[in-house]
Amino acid sequence: MPVCKADMEERGWEWYDFLYITGDAYVDHPSFGVAVISRVLESAGYRVAILSQPDWKDVNAFRALGKPRLGILVTGGNIDSMVAHYTVAKHRRKRDDYTPGGVMGKRPDRAMTTYCKMARRAYPDLPIAAGGLEASLRRFAHYDYWDDTVRRSELIESGADILMFGMGEDTIIQLADALGSGIAISDIKNIRGTVYKSETLDDCIYPFVTVPSFDEVSRDKRKYAMAAKIQRDEQDAVRGRAVAQKHGDVYIVQTPPQYPISTERFDEVYELPYMRNYHPSYERLGGVKAIEEVKFSIIHNRGCFGGCNFCSLAFHQGRMISTRSHDSVVDEAKKLTEMPDFKGYIHDVGGPTANFRSTSCEAQKERGMCKKNCLSPTPCKNLYVDHTDYLSLLRKLRSLPKVKRVFIRSGVRFDYVMADKSDEFFRELVQYHVSGQLKVAPEHACDSVLKYMNKPRFDVYRRFYKKFFELDAQYNKNQFLVPYFISSHPGCTLRDAIKLAEYLNSIGHMPEQVQDFYPTPGTIATCMYYTGLDPNTMESVYVPRDAHEKAMQRALLQWRRPECRALVAEALKRAGREDLIGSAKRCLIRPDKVPGPRKKAPDAARPFERKSKGGKGRGRR
């Protein structure tokens, strides 16, 4: 796609339809939202020019490609710009994998807001549509961890005319067609998957529910929790209603989500002519590292009915599963094998959750997803569990010429594996699809914490762990599990963190990296962090907010590191668990060495002997 005037002239373009501004480098690969949306528009006959990482301090940088005919599309990038810039401790990151050469500072903080305001200055009369993850998760009034305050909807903050949430292939075509037919952006209020502004609710064509206003949720944490629950519950394409929230004198109105993408449409989107690489102009700048993990990976599904409270997937992609056909996935794999740098390894065949290939039950197709979770704390009695289709797909990929191995590196939902009455998938997973290490996410070892995470009870992971290593030994593989754990999640006390450290010590595993809970917009766990309430029950939840306690919880998961010792010792003493300070195998750290008085060495052991004052020598051996 054109990224400069020279590219447009090479195509013979004297005009184009949409200017697409992004906070990432331009990577034409279906794992990147900009590539998907721009290729979908192109396939529908629209011309799109990409303005990547413009200088946000210079309005002329936003005019570099000339004025588009229909409007401006804006995204902060593949991930939230604040997460891209800051660690959970709010320290500035050292590199940005979505920027050529990993250089930091090529996009602003809160990129969506800044880009929309600059685009408005550049072209005051053009409609602006905000989209992507940053817009999607900030579409309502939301708690902002970095400012430690409640901010307004991104639609209000940015000054955009309309906001698109979720996966936008159908939304963008409907919006483009409406603009192309001459409909004013202020009159577009019927497209699913959008948020618009209105002074009244009389023009809402969908059944709707209102949630507490921005003023209310910014003052009253209980009302914030109430709003978060309603927003989550209505995030369903079948039964979901529109959701309205007042901001001052106007309402922001979220229409119901788009219906899950059909298999046929999914295939069409992923079979578009992606170049599967970053723009060649980035080569001299060091390339774009973000392509490395996905270049030889294949997305076969979308959506996740796991519903983890700390995850934004349910609020962005939704809980219903969409899948591509076997033929489409196999054809993509064949294209990978023809790429000059293909080494015989397909790195991943996955998605949000690799081993989901069907809806969780038949009833949801007509009635929508239940408000109850499908898997946690125990699997629903109506849950459909079958890996047959996924296994068949993997076998087809393994049999392709030039393919040596097919790995699964996306998250495998281990509780879904254990719910399967057949262990056929588990066996083939261990035998063929693990690249030395399998990533899984038990997240914690305490059921009391897992409840607030909306994860299965820990005994399920224990059984998975045991079965994995039994199969690993049977197939003589010598492979490993890499479990992910979160420290300082809402509901996690210091004693809970110690129990997790005890478990890790018992299996002889100390994580190299630990993820401290990161309160990002749009998740139920972030609501708990801010309000101290579980929005499902409105009961109080313990939240570790103190920076020192968070540091102790994090240190406990890496108790062997010398730099963590003082924090671990303090945590154990504070929690009354001095029994874990000692030399026994179950102990986390050894006692402090108390220095005693130095004993005088016997004469024979003394290397030097000094004479008293007045003597002739200075000493002898």
C-alpha positions as CSV (number, residue, x, y, z in Angstrom):
1,M,0.0,0.0,0.0
2,P,1.3,3.5,-0.7
3,V,3.1,5.2,2.2
4,C,4.3,8.4,0.4
5,K,3.5,10.6,-2.6
6,A,6.0,8.8,-4.7
7,D,4.1,5.5,-4.1
8,M,0.9,7.1,-5.1
9,E,2.4,8.6,-8.3
10,E,3.8,5.2,-9.2
11,R,0.2,3.9,-9.0
12,G,-1.0,6.8,-11.1
13,W,-3.2,8.1,-8.3
14,E,-4.3,11.7,-8.5
15,W,-6.8,11.1,-5.6
16,Y,-7.5,8.6,-2.9
17,D,-10.3,7.8,-0.5
18,F,-9.0,7.3,3.0
19,L,-5.9,8.5,4.8
20,Y,-5.0,5.8,7.4
21,I,-2.9,7.1,10.3
22,T,-1.2,4.6,12.5
23,G,1.1,4.7,15.5
24,D,3.0,1.6,14.3
25,A,5.4,1.0,11.4
26,Y,3.4,-0.3,8.4
27,V,3.6,-4.1,8.3
28,D,1.5,-5.7,5.5
29,H,0.7,-8.9,7.4
30,P,-2.7,-10.2,8.6
31,S,-1.6,-10.1,12.2
32,F,-1.6,-6.3,12.0
33,G,-4.9,-4.5,12.0
34,V,-3.8,-1.7,9.6
35,A,-2.9,-4.3,7.0
36,V,-6.3,-6.1,7.4
37,I,-8.4,-3.0,7.3
38,S,-6.5,-1.4,4.4
39,R,-6.6,-4.6,2.3
40,V,-10.3,-5.1,3.0
41,L,-11.0,-1.5,1.8
42,E,-8.8,-2.1,-1.3
43,S,-10.7,-5.3,-2.1
44,A,-14.0,-3.3,-2.0
45,G,-12.6,-0.8,-4.5
46,Y,-11.4,2.0,-2.2
47,R,-8.0,3.7,-2.3
48,V,-6.1,3.8,1.0
49,A,-2.8,5.6,1.8
50,I,-0.9,4.7,5.0
51,L,0.6,7.5,7.1
52,S,2.8,5.7,9.6
53,Q,4.1,7.4,12.8
54,P,3.8,11.0,11.6
55,D,5.5,13.7,13.5
56,W,2.7,14.6,15.9
57,K,4.2,18.0,16.7
58,D,4.0,19.2,13.1
59,V,0.5,19.6,11.5
60,N,2.1,19.6,8.0
61,A,3.2,16.0,8.6
62,F,-0.5,15.1,8.5
63,R,-0.8,16.7,5.1
64,A,2.1,14.9,3.6
65,L,-0.1,12.6,1.4
66,G,-2.6,15.2,0.4
67,K,-6.3,15.4,1.2
68,P,-8.3,12.2,1.0
69,R,-11.7,12.1,-0.7
70,L,-13.9,10.5,2.0
71,G,-12.2,10.6,5.4
72,I,-9.5,9.8,7.9
73,L,-9.0,6.6,9.8
74,V,-6.9,6.6,12.9
75,T,-5.4,3.9,15.1
76,G,-2.9,4.0,17.9
77,G,-1.4,0.7,16.7
78,N,-1.5,-3.0,17.5
79,I,-1.3,-2.4,21.2
80,D,-2.2,0.4,23.5
81,S,0.3,3.2,23.1
82,M,0.7,3.6,26.9
83,V,1.4,-0.1,27.3
84,A,3.9,0.2,24.5
85,H,5.7,3.0,26.3
86,Y,5.5,2.1,30.0
87,T,6.1,-0.9,32.2
88,V,3.6,-1.7,35.0
89,A,5.9,0.2,37.3
90,K,5.4,3.2,35.0
91,H,9.0,3.2,33.9
92,R,9.7,4.2,30.3
93,R,10.4,1.1,28.1
94,K,13.8,1.1,26.2
95,R,12.5,-0.2,22.9
96,D,9.4,-0.3,20.7
97,D,9.2,-3.5,18.6
98,Y,6.5,-1.9,16.4
99,T,8.9,0.9,15.3
100,P,11.8,0.5,12.7
101,G,15.0,-0.4,14.6
102,G,13.1,-0.6,17.9
103,V,13.5,3.2,18.4
104,M,11.4,4.7,21.2
105,G,9.6,8.0,20.9
106,K,8.2,7.7,17.3
107,R,4.6,7.9,18.6
108,P,3.1,10.1,21.3
109,D,1.6,8.9,24.6
110,R,-2.1,8.4,24.1
111,A,-1.5,8.2,20.3
112,M,-5.1,7.9,19.4
113,T,-6.1,11.2,21.0
114,T,-3.1,13.1,19.7
115,Y,-3.4,11.8,16.1
116,C,-7.1,12.6,15.9
117,K,-6.6,16.2,17.1
118,M,-3.8,16.8,14.7
119,A,-5.8,15.3,11.8
120,R,-8.6,17.7,12.7
121,R,-6.3,20.6,12.5
122,A,-4.9,19.4,9.2
123,Y,-8.3,18.8,7.6
124,P,-11.1,20.4,9.6
125,D,-13.9,19.5,7.2
126,L,-13.1,15.7,6.9
127,P,-14.8,13.0,9.0
128,I,-12.5,11.1,11.4
129,A,-13.1,7.5,12.5
130,A,-11.1,6.1,15.4
131,G,-10.4,2.4,15.6
132,G,-8.1,-0.3,16.8
133,L,-7.4,-1.7,20.3
134,E,-6.7,1.7,22.0
135,A,-10.0,3.1,20.8
136,S,-11.9,-0.1,21.4
137,L,-11.0,-0.6,25.0
138,R,-11.4,3.1,25.9
139,R,-14.8,3.6,24.3
140,F,-16.6,4.3,27.6
141,A,-15.5,6.3,30.6
142,H,-12.6,4.3,31.9
143,Y,-10.0,4.1,34.7
144,D,-6.6,5.3,33.5
145,Y,-3.8,3.6,35.4
146,W,-1.1,6.0,34.2
147,D,-2.9,9.1,35.4
148,D,-4.7,7.3,38.3
149,T,-8.0,8.9,37.3
150,V,-11.2,8.2,35.3
151,R,-11.0,9.6,31.8
152,R,-13.8,10.3,29.4
153,S,-14.6,8.0,26.4
154,E,-12.0,8.1,23.7
155,L,-14.6,9.4,21.3
156,I,-14.9,12.5,23.5
157,E,-11.2,12.8,24.3
158,S,-10.0,12.5,20.7
159,G,-12.6,14.6,19.1
160,A,-13.2,11.9,16.5
161,D,-16.7,11.7,14.8
162,I,-17.2,8.0,15.2
163,L,-15.4,5.2,17.0
164,M,-15.2,1.6,15.8
165,F,-14.7,-1.2,18.3
166,G,-14.0,-4.9,18.0
167,M,-12.8,-6.5,14.8
168,G,-13.7,-4.1,12.0
169,E,-13.7,-5.8,8.6
170,D,-17.5,-5.5,8.2
171,T,-17.8,-2.2,10.1
172,I,-15.3,-0.4,7.9
173,I,-17.0,-1.4,4.6
174,Q,-20.4,-0.3,5.9
175,L,-18.9,3.0,7.1
176,A,-17.0,3.5,3.8
177,D,-20.1,2.8,1.7
178,A,-22.2,5.2,3.8
179,L,-19.6,8.0,3.4
180,G,-19.2,7.2,-0.3
181,S,-23.0,7.5,-0.8
182,G,-22.9,11.0,0.7
183,I,-24.3,10.4,4.1
184,A,-22.9,12.8,6.7
185,I,-20.8,11.2,9.4
186,S,-23.1,12.7,12.1
187,D,-26.1,10.8,10.6
188,I,-24.4,7.4,10.7
189,K,-26.0,5.8,13.8
190,N,-27.0,2.4,12.6
191,I,-23.8,0.5,12.0
192,R,-23.0,-2.3,14.5
193,G,-19.7,-2.1,16.2
194,T,-19.6,1.7,16.4
195,V,-19.9,4.4,19.1
196,Y,-21.4,7.8,18.1
197,K,-22.3,11.0,19.9
198,S,-25.8,12.4,20.2
199,E,-27.7,15.0,22.3
200,T,-30.7,12.7,22.6
201,L,-31.4,8.9,22.7
202,D,-34.5,9.3,20.6
203,D,-32.6,8.5,17.4
204,C,-31.2,5.2,18.7
205,I,-32.6,2.5,16.5
206,Y,-31.6,-0.4,18.8
207,P,-33.0,-1.4,22.2
208,F,-30.7,0.3,24.6
209,V,-29.7,0.5,28.3
210,T,-28.1,3.5,30.0
211,V,-25.2,3.3,32.4
212,P,-24.1,5.8,35.1
213,S,-22.7,9.0,33.5
214,F,-19.1,10.0,33.3
215,D,-19.6,12.5,36.2
216,E,-21.1,9.7,38.3
217,V,-18.5,7.0,37.6
218,S,-15.7,9.5,38.2
219,R,-17.0,10.3,41.6
220,D,-18.6,7.1,42.8
221,K,-16.7,3.8,42.6
222,R,-19.8,1.7,43.2
223,K,-21.4,3.3,40.1
224,Y,-18.2,2.7,38.1
225,A,-18.5,-1.0,39.0
226,M,-22.2,-1.1,38.1
227,A,-21.4,0.5,34.7
228,A,-18.5,-2.0,34.0
229,K,-20.8,-5.0,34.6
230,I,-23.5,-3.7,32.3
231,Q,-20.9,-2.9,29.6
232,R,-19.5,-6.4,29.8
233,D,-22.9,-8.2,29.9
234,E,-24.1,-6.4,26.8
235,Q,-21.0,-7.3,24.8
236,D,-22.9,-9.9,22.8
237,A,-23.9,-9.8,19.2
238,V,-27.0,-11.9,19.6
239,R,-28.7,-10.6,22.8
240,G,-26.7,-7.4,23.4
241,R,-28.4,-4.1,23.5
242,A,-27.0,-0.7,22.7
243,V,-25.3,1.0,25.7
244,A,-25.5,4.8,26.3
245,Q,-23.4,6.8,28.7
246,K,-23.8,10.6,29.2
247,H,-20.8,12.8,29.1
248,G,-21.8,16.3,30.0
249,D,-24.5,17.5,27.6
250,V,-24.1,14.6,25.1
251,Y,-24.5,10.8,25.1
252,I,-22.0,8.4,23.7
253,V,-24.0,5.5,22.3
254,Q,-22.4,2.1,21.6
255,T,-24.4,0.0,19.1
256,P,-24.5,-3.8,19.6
257,P,-21.3,-5.6,18.5
258,Q,-20.9,-6.9,14.9
259,Y,-21.9,-10.5,14.4
260,P,-19.0,-12.9,14.5
261,I,-17.3,-13.2,11.1
262,S,-18.4,-16.2,9.0
263,T,-16.0,-18.8,7.9
264,E,-16.4,-17.7,4.3
265,R,-15.7,-14.1,5.1
266,F,-12.8,-15.0,7.4
267,D,-11.2,-16.9,4.5
268,E,-11.7,-14.0,2.1
269,V,-10.0,-11.6,4.5
270,Y,-7.0,-13.7,5.1
271,E,-6.6,-14.6,1.5
272,L,-6.1,-11.0,0.4
273,P,-2.7,-10.2,-1.2
274,Y,-0.6,-9.4,1.9
275,M,3.1,-8.9,1.3
276,R,3.7,-10.6,4.7
277,N,6.5,-8.3,5.6
278,Y,7.2,-4.7,6.7
279,H,7.5,-1.9,4.2
280,P,10.9,-2.2,2.4
281,S,11.8,1.4,3.3
282,Y,12.4,0.1,6.9
283,E,15.2,-2.2,5.9
284,R,17.9,0.4,6.2
285,L,16.5,1.4,9.6
286,G,16.9,-2.0,11.1
287,G,13.6,-3.6,10.2
288,V,10.5,-4.1,12.4
289,K,11.0,-6.8,15.1
290,A,7.3,-7.3,15.7
291,I,7.1,-9.3,12.4
292,E,9.5,-12.0,13.7
293,E,7.1,-14.0,15.9
294,V,4.2,-14.0,13.3
295,K,5.9,-14.1,9.9
296,F,5.6,-17.9,9.7
297,S,2.5,-18.2,11.9
298,I,-1.1,-18.8,10.9
299,I,-4.3,-17.5,12.5
300,H,-7.1,-20.0,12.3
301,N,-9.6,-18.7,14.8
302,R,-10.9,-15.6,16.6
303,G,-12.7,-14.9,19.8
304,C,-12.4,-16.6,23.2
305,F,-15.0,-18.0,25.6
306,G,-12.4,-18.3,28.3
307,G,-13.4,-15.0,29.8
308,C,-10.4,-14.2,32.0
309,N,-11.1,-11.1,34.0
310,F,-7.7,-9.6,33.3
311,C,-8.0,-10.1,29.6
312,S,-9.5,-7.6,27.1
313,L,-10.4,-10.2,24.5
314,A,-14.0,-10.6,25.6
315,F,-14.5,-6.8,25.3
316,H,-12.7,-6.5,22.0
317,Q,-13.0,-9.7,19.9
318,G,-16.0,-11.2,21.8
319,R,-16.5,-14.6,23.3
320,M,-18.0,-16.4,20.2
321,I,-15.5,-18.4,18.2
322,S,-15.0,-17.9,14.5
323,T,-12.8,-20.2,12.4
324,R,-11.2,-20.4,9.0
325,S,-11.7,-23.4,6.7
326,H,-9.1,-26.1,6.5
327,D,-8.5,-25.3,2.8
328,S,-7.8,-21.6,3.5
329,V,-5.3,-22.4,6.3
330,V,-3.6,-25.1,4.3
331,D,-3.3,-22.7,1.3
332,E,-1.7,-20.1,3.5
333,A,0.7,-22.7,4.8
334,K,1.7,-23.5,1.2
335,K,2.4,-19.9,0.6
336,L,4.7,-19.8,3.6
337,T,6.7,-22.7,2.3
338,E,7.4,-20.8,-0.9
339,M,8.9,-17.8,0.9
340,P,12.6,-17.6,0.4
341,D,13.5,-17.5,4.2
342,F,11.1,-20.4,5.2
343,K,13.2,-23.0,7.1
344,G,10.6,-25.7,7.3
345,Y,8.9,-24.6,10.6
346,I,5.4,-23.2,11.0
347,H,5.8,-21.3,14.3
348,D,2.1,-21.3,15.3
349,V,-1.4,-22.3,14.2
350,G,-3.4,-20.4,16.7
351,G,-5.2,-17.3,17.7
352,P,-6.4,-15.9,21.0
353,T,-6.8,-19.5,22.3
354,A,-5.2,-22.0,19.9
355,N,-7.4,-25.1,20.7
356,F,-10.8,-23.5,20.2
357,R,-12.4,-24.5,16.9
358,S,-16.1,-24.3,17.6
359,T,-18.8,-22.5,19.6
360,S,-18.9,-23.5,23.3
361,C,-22.5,-24.8,22.9
362,E,-25.3,-25.0,20.4
363,A,-27.7,-22.7,22.4
364,Q,-25.4,-19.6,22.0
365,K,-26.1,-19.5,18.2
366,E,-29.7,-18.5,18.9
367,R,-29.6,-17.0,22.4
368,G,-26.1,-15.6,22.6
369,M,-23.4,-16.3,25.2
370,C,-24.5,-16.9,28.7
371,K,-23.5,-14.4,31.4
372,K,-22.0,-17.4,33.2
373,N,-18.5,-18.4,32.2
374,C,-18.2,-21.5,30.1
375,L,-15.1,-22.9,31.8
376,S,-14.6,-21.3,35.2
377,P,-14.6,-22.4,38.0
378,T,-15.7,-25.7,36.4
379,P,-16.8,-26.4,32.8
380,C,-20.5,-25.8,32.1
381,K,-22.5,-29.0,31.6
382,N,-23.5,-27.8,28.1
383,L,-19.9,-27.1,27.0
384,Y,-19.0,-28.8,23.7
385,V,-15.5,-30.2,24.0
386,D,-13.9,-31.7,20.9
387,H,-10.5,-31.3,19.4
388,T,-11.2,-33.5,16.4
389,D,-11.4,-30.7,13.9
390,Y,-8.3,-28.9,15.1
391,L,-6.4,-32.2,15.1
392,S,-7.5,-32.9,11.5
393,L,-6.2,-29.4,10.5
394,L,-2.8,-29.9,12.2
395,R,-2.4,-33.3,10.5
396,K,-3.0,-31.8,7.1
397,L,-0.3,-29.1,7.8
398,R,2.2,-31.7,9.1
399,S,1.9,-33.6,5.9
400,L,2.7,-30.7,3.6
401,P,6.0,-31.0,1.6
402,K,8.7,-28.7,2.9
403,V,7.1,-28.6,6.4
404,K,9.4,-30.1,9.0
405,R,7.4,-29.2,12.1
406,V,4.2,-27.4,13.1
407,F,4.3,-25.7,16.5
408,I,1.6,-24.3,18.7
409,R,2.8,-21.2,20.5
410,S,-0.5,-19.4,21.1
411,G,-2.0,-20.1,24.5
412,V,-3.4,-23.6,24.9
413,R,-6.4,-23.6,27.2
414,F,-5.3,-26.5,29.4
415,D,-8.7,-26.8,31.2
416,Y,-10.4,-27.4,27.9
417,V,-7.8,-30.1,27.1
418,M,-8.5,-31.8,30.4
419,A,-12.2,-31.6,29.8
420,D,-11.9,-33.6,26.6
421,K,-12.8,-37.3,27.3
422,S,-10.3,-38.3,24.6
423,D,-6.6,-37.7,25.1
424,E,-5.8,-37.9,21.4
425,F,-5.1,-34.2,21.1
426,F,-3.1,-34.1,24.2
427,R,-0.9,-36.9,22.9
428,E,-0.3,-35.4,19.5
429,L,0.3,-32.0,21.1
430,V,3.2,-33.4,23.2
431,Q,4.4,-35.7,20.3
432,Y,4.4,-33.2,17.4
433,H,3.6,-29.6,18.3
434,V,5.8,-28.4,21.2
435,S,9.0,-26.6,20.3
436,G,10.8,-27.6,23.4
437,Q,8.6,-25.5,25.7
438,L,4.8,-25.3,25.9
439,K,3.4,-22.0,27.2
440,V,0.4,-22.4,29.5
441,A,-1.3,-19.9,31.8
442,P,-2.4,-21.2,35.2
443,E,-1.8,-17.6,36.5
444,H,-1.9,-18.5,40.2
445,A,-1.9,-21.4,42.6
446,C,-4.6,-20.2,45.1
447,D,-8.2,-20.9,44.3
448,S,-9.2,-17.7,46.2
449,V,-7.2,-15.6,43.7
450,L,-8.2,-17.7,40.6
451,K,-11.8,-16.9,41.5
452,Y,-11.2,-13.2,40.9
453,M,-9.3,-14.0,37.7
454,N,-12.2,-16.1,36.4
455,K,-9.8,-19.0,36.0
456,P,-10.2,-22.8,36.7
457,R,-9.3,-24.2,40.1
458,F,-5.6,-25.0,40.5
459,D,-6.2,-28.7,40.7
460,V,-7.0,-28.7,37.0
461,Y,-3.5,-27.4,36.2
462,R,-1.9,-30.0,38.6
463,R,-3.6,-32.8,36.6
464,F,-2.5,-31.2,33.3
465,Y,1.1,-30.9,34.6
466,K,1.2,-34.5,35.7
467,K,-0.3,-35.8,32.4
468,F,2.1,-33.6,30.3
469,F,5.2,-35.1,31.8
470,E,3.8,-38.6,31.7
471,L,3.3,-38.2,28.0
472,D,6.6,-36.4,27.6
473,A,8.4,-39.4,29.1
474,Q,6.4,-41.9,27.1
475,Y,7.5,-40.2,23.9
476,N,11.0,-39.5,25.2
477,K,10.8,-35.8,24.4
478,N,12.5,-34.0,27.3
479,Q,10.2,-31.0,26.8
480,F,9.1,-28.4,29.4
481,L,6.1,-26.4,30.5
482,V,6.5,-22.6,30.8
483,P,3.7,-21.6,33.1
484,Y,2.7,-17.9,33.3
485,F,1.8,-16.4,36.6
486,I,0.5,-12.9,37.6
487,S,1.5,-11.2,40.8
488,S,-0.5,-8.6,42.7
489,H,-3.8,-9.4,41.0
490,P,-6.9,-8.1,42.8
491,G,-7.8,-10.6,45.5
492,C,-4.2,-11.7,46.0
493,T,-2.8,-11.2,49.5
494,L,0.8,-11.5,50.6
495,R,0.1,-14.9,52.0
496,D,-1.4,-16.0,48.6
497,A,1.8,-14.8,46.9
498,I,3.8,-16.9,49.4
499,K,1.7,-20.0,48.6
500,L,2.4,-19.5,44.9
501,A,6.2,-19.3,45.7
502,E,5.9,-22.5,47.7
503,Y,4.3,-24.3,44.8
504,L,7.0,-23.1,42.4
505,N,9.7,-24.1,44.8
506,S,8.1,-27.6,45.1
507,I,8.4,-28.2,41.4
508,G,11.8,-26.6,41.1
509,H,10.7,-23.8,38.7
510,M,11.5,-20.1,39.1
511,P,10.1,-18.0,36.3
512,E,12.6,-15.9,34.4
513,Q,10.0,-13.3,33.8
514,V,7.1,-12.3,36.0
515,Q,4.1,-10.2,35.0
516,D,2.8,-7.9,37.7
517,F,-0.9,-7.2,37.2
518,Y,-1.2,-4.4,34.7
519,P,-4.5,-2.5,35.0
520,T,-5.4,-1.7,31.3
521,P,-8.7,-0.1,30.2
522,G,-11.7,-2.3,29.6
523,T,-11.2,-5.3,31.8
524,I,-13.1,-6.5,34.8
525,A,-9.9,-6.9,36.8
526,T,-9.0,-3.2,36.2
527,C,-12.5,-2.3,37.5
528,M,-11.7,-4.4,40.7
529,Y,-8.3,-2.6,41.0
530,Y,-9.8,0.8,40.8
531,T,-13.0,0.3,42.8
532,G,-12.0,-2.4,45.2
533,L,-15.3,-4.1,44.3
534,D,-16.2,-7.3,42.4
535,P,-18.7,-5.9,39.8
536,N,-20.4,-9.3,39.7
537,T,-21.3,-9.4,43.4
538,M,-20.5,-5.8,44.4
539,E,-18.6,-7.2,47.4
540,S,-15.3,-5.8,48.5
541,V,-12.0,-7.2,47.0
542,Y,-8.6,-6.9,48.5
543,V,-6.4,-5.0,46.1
544,P,-2.6,-4.8,46.5
545,R,-2.0,-1.2,45.4
546,D,1.0,-0.3,47.6
547,A,4.1,-0.2,45.5
548,H,6.2,-1.9,48.2
549,E,3.8,-4.7,48.6
550,K,3.6,-5.2,44.9
551,A,7.4,-5.4,44.8
552,M,7.3,-8.0,47.6
553,Q,4.7,-10.1,45.7
554,R,6.8,-9.9,42.6
555,A,10.0,-10.8,44.4
556,L,8.4,-13.9,45.9
557,L,8.0,-15.4,42.5
558,Q,11.8,-15.0,41.9
559,W,12.9,-15.8,45.4
560,R,16.3,-17.3,44.3
561,R,17.6,-14.1,42.9
562,P,20.0,-12.3,45.3
563,E,18.5,-8.9,44.5
564,C,15.1,-10.2,45.7
565,R,16.3,-11.7,49.0
566,A,15.6,-8.7,51.2
567,L,12.1,-8.2,49.9
568,V,11.4,-12.0,50.2
569,A,12.6,-12.0,53.8
570,E,10.5,-9.0,54.7
571,A,7.4,-10.6,53.1
572,L,7.9,-13.8,55.0
573,K,8.3,-12.0,58.3
574,R,5.3,-9.7,57.6
575,A,3.1,-12.7,56.8
576,G,4.3,-14.7,59.8
577,R,5.9,-17.3,57.6
578,E,9.4,-17.4,59.1
579,D,9.2,-21.2,58.8
580,L,10.2,-20.7,55.1
581,I,13.5,-19.1,56.2
582,G,16.0,-21.9,56.7
583,S,18.1,-24.6,55.1
584,A,15.3,-27.2,54.5
585,K,14.4,-28.0,50.9
586,R,10.9,-26.4,51.4
587,C,12.4,-23.1,52.6
588,L,12.6,-20.2,50.2
589,I,15.7,-18.5,51.6
590,R,18.4,-19.3,54.1
591,P,18.8,-17.4,57.4
592,D,21.0,-14.3,57.6
593,K,24.6,-15.1,58.5
594,V,25.3,-13.5,61.8
595,P,29.0,-12.5,62.0
596,G,30.7,-13.6,65.2
597,P,33.9,-12.4,66.9
598,R,37.0,-13.2,64.9
599,K,39.1,-15.9,66.5
600,K,42.9,-15.4,66.8
601,A,44.7,-17.8,64.5
602,P,47.3,-20.2,66.2
603,D,50.9,-19.2,65.8
604,A,51.7,-21.8,63.2
605,A,48.9,-20.5,61.0
606,R,50.0,-16.9,61.0
607,P,51.5,-15.9,57.6
608,F,53.3,-12.8,59.1
609,E,54.7,-11.8,62.4
610,R,55.4,-8.2,63.3
611,K,57.9,-7.1,65.8
612,S,57.0,-4.7,68.5
613,K,57.9,-1.1,68.4
614,G,61.6,-0.6,68.6
615,G,62.4,-3.8,66.9
616,K,64.7,-3.9,63.9
617,G,62.6,-5.9,61.3
618,R,59.2,-5.1,59.7
619,G,58.2,-8.7,59.8
620,R,59.1,-12.0,58.4
621,R,57.6,-15.1,56.8
